[in-house]
């Protein structure tokens, strides 16, 4: 897939979040779900960014009703495991912001490393079960990867259709 351009990062999709949530320019993103999957990230931005394995005390990656991906929610008795990407470009932030469900809210989360990173936080109802990387396996995982590839293709086509390259 072609390298993501500045103009492409501003493209939008009717089935994804807004292209600008104010996160571009901030290099650190805490991921705890499908964006912590190397294959998903590679499908979306053509690489896996530099990362550090961390956790977010006081947060939980929760299963969401009828969705294959989790939501990060406050939980004083939990600690969400994940990684923090430390070298995202503005273009890559644009891709993630456009890809993520529009329900998420981007907010800072304090991490076990002592620093903070931005995270996509879920503000609504969740299921009681915690989500972990093994929650999406086999045919379900492949279907999600296929969905990511289709999303990216539509997103790039839409950007080209708007005269963007």
C-alpha positions as CSV (number, residue, x, y, z in Angstrom):
1,X,0.0,0.0,0.0
2,X,1.3,3.5,-0.7
3,X,2.8,5.6,2.0
4,X,0.2,7.7,3.8
5,X,0.3,11.3,2.7
6,X,-0.5,14.5,4.7
7,X,-3.7,15.0,2.7
8,X,-4.7,11.3,3.2
9,X,-4.6,11.8,6.9
10,X,-7.5,14.3,6.6
11,X,-9.8,12.0,4.7
12,X,-12.9,10.9,6.5
13,X,-15.1,7.8,6.5
14,X,-18.8,7.6,7.3
15,X,-18.1,4.4,9.3
16,X,-15.3,5.8,11.4
17,X,-14.4,8.5,13.8
18,X,-13.6,12.2,13.0
19,X,-10.3,12.7,11.2
20,X,-9.1,15.3,13.8
21,X,-9.6,14.7,17.5
22,X,-6.7,16.9,18.5
23,X,-4.3,14.0,18.9
24,X,-2.1,14.7,16.0
25,X,1.2,16.1,17.1
26,X,1.3,14.0,20.3
27,X,3.7,11.2,19.7
28,X,2.5,8.8,22.5
29,X,-0.6,6.7,22.2
30,X,-1.5,4.0,24.7
31,X,-3.1,1.0,22.9
32,X,-4.7,-1.9,24.7
33,X,-6.8,-3.7,22.1
34,X,-6.8,-4.2,18.3
35,X,-4.4,-1.3,17.8
36,X,-1.9,-3.3,19.9
37,X,-2.0,-6.1,17.2
38,X,1.0,-5.8,14.9
39,X,-1.0,-7.1,11.9
40,X,-3.8,-4.6,12.4
41,X,-1.4,-1.7,12.7
42,X,0.6,-2.8,9.7
43,X,-2.6,-3.0,7.7
44,X,-3.6,0.5,8.7
45,X,-0.3,2.4,8.5
46,X,2.2,0.1,6.8
47,X,4.5,-0.3,9.8
48,X,4.5,-1.1,13.5
49,X,5.7,2.1,15.4
50,X,8.3,2.0,18.2
51,X,6.6,0.9,21.4
52,X,7.1,0.2,25.0
53,X,5.1,-2.5,26.9
54,X,3.2,-0.7,29.7
55,X,0.0,-0.9,31.7
56,X,-2.5,1.7,32.8
57,X,-3.4,1.3,36.5
58,X,-7.0,2.2,37.3
59,X,-8.2,1.2,33.8
60,X,-9.7,-1.9,32.2
61,X,-10.0,-3.0,28.6
62,X,-13.6,-4.2,28.6
63,X,-15.6,-6.2,26.1
64,X,-18.2,-4.0,24.3
65,X,-21.7,-5.2,23.4
66,X,-21.7,-6.7,19.9
67,X,-18.3,-5.3,19.0
68,X,-15.1,-7.3,18.3
69,X,-12.8,-4.6,19.9
70,X,-12.6,-3.4,23.5
71,X,-13.1,-0.1,25.2
72,X,-10.9,1.4,27.9
73,X,-12.9,2.2,31.0
74,X,-12.0,3.4,34.5
75,X,-11.7,0.6,37.0
76,X,-9.8,1.3,40.3
77,X,-9.3,-2.4,40.8
78,X,-7.8,-3.1,37.4
79,X,-4.7,-2.5,35.3
80,X,-5.0,-2.5,31.5
81,X,-2.0,-4.0,29.8
82,X,-0.9,-2.7,26.5
83,X,1.8,-0.7,24.8
84,X,2.6,2.9,24.2
85,X,3.6,3.9,20.7
86,X,6.3,6.5,21.0
87,X,6.9,7.7,17.4
88,X,3.6,8.2,15.6
89,X,3.6,10.8,12.9
90,X,0.8,13.2,12.4
91,X,-0.3,11.2,9.3
92,X,-0.5,8.0,11.4
93,X,-2.5,9.8,14.1
94,X,-4.8,10.9,11.4
95,X,-5.3,7.3,10.2
96,X,-6.0,6.0,13.7
97,X,-8.4,8.9,14.6
98,X,-10.3,8.3,11.3
99,X,-10.4,4.5,11.8
100,X,-11.5,4.4,15.4
101,X,-15.1,4.3,16.4
102,X,-16.5,7.8,16.8
103,X,-17.8,6.9,20.2
104,X,-14.3,6.9,21.7
105,X,-13.0,10.0,23.5
106,X,-9.2,10.7,23.3
107,X,-7.8,11.5,26.8
108,X,-4.6,11.3,28.7
109,X,-4.0,8.1,30.7
110,X,-1.3,7.7,33.4
111,X,0.9,4.7,32.7
112,X,2.9,2.3,34.8
113,X,6.1,3.8,33.2
114,X,5.4,7.1,35.1
115,X,4.4,9.1,32.0
116,X,1.1,9.7,30.3
117,X,-0.1,8.8,26.9
118,X,-3.3,9.5,25.0
119,X,-5.8,6.7,24.8
120,X,-9.1,6.0,23.1
121,X,-11.4,5.8,26.1
122,X,-14.9,4.3,25.9
123,X,-17.6,6.6,27.6
124,X,-20.6,4.2,27.5
125,X,-21.8,0.8,28.6
126,X,-19.4,-2.1,28.6
127,X,-19.7,-5.8,29.5
128,X,-18.3,-7.1,32.8
129,X,-15.7,-9.3,31.1
130,X,-12.2,-7.9,30.4
131,X,-10.9,-8.1,26.9
132,X,-7.4,-9.5,26.2
133,X,-5.5,-10.1,23.0
134,X,-6.7,-13.7,22.8
135,X,-10.3,-12.4,22.6
136,X,-10.0,-12.1,18.9
137,X,-8.6,-15.3,17.4
138,X,-8.8,-17.5,14.3
139,X,-11.5,-16.8,11.8
140,X,-12.8,-13.8,13.8
141,X,-9.3,-12.2,13.9
142,X,-8.9,-12.8,10.1
143,X,-12.3,-11.2,9.5
144,X,-11.2,-8.2,11.5
145,X,-8.0,-7.9,9.5
146,X,-10.0,-8.1,6.3
147,X,-12.3,-5.4,7.6
148,X,-9.2,-3.2,8.3
149,X,-7.9,-3.7,4.8
150,X,-11.3,-2.9,3.2
151,X,-11.6,0.2,5.4
152,X,-8.1,1.5,4.4
153,X,-8.9,0.8,0.7
154,X,-12.2,2.8,0.9
155,X,-10.5,5.6,2.8
156,X,-7.7,5.9,0.3
157,X,-10.2,5.8,-2.6
158,X,-12.3,8.5,-1.0
159,X,-9.1,10.6,-0.6
160,X,-8.2,10.2,-4.2
161,X,-11.8,11.0,-5.2
162,X,-11.5,14.3,-3.4
163,X,-8.5,15.2,-5.5
164,X,-6.1,14.3,-2.7
165,X,-3.0,12.0,-3.3
